[in-house]
């Protein structure tokens, strides 16, 4: 389960980087969504669920 979460986070981080021309105009959407996912995961880890 932890490996799956790690792989998913790596994919999300790479996807949120505005390195391609078509994603440069997306703004803060992908990184904001990624931040939300990271905060939820942090809360779950601190609560001992994961």
Order of alpha helices (4+ residues) and beta strands (2+ residues): alpha-alpha
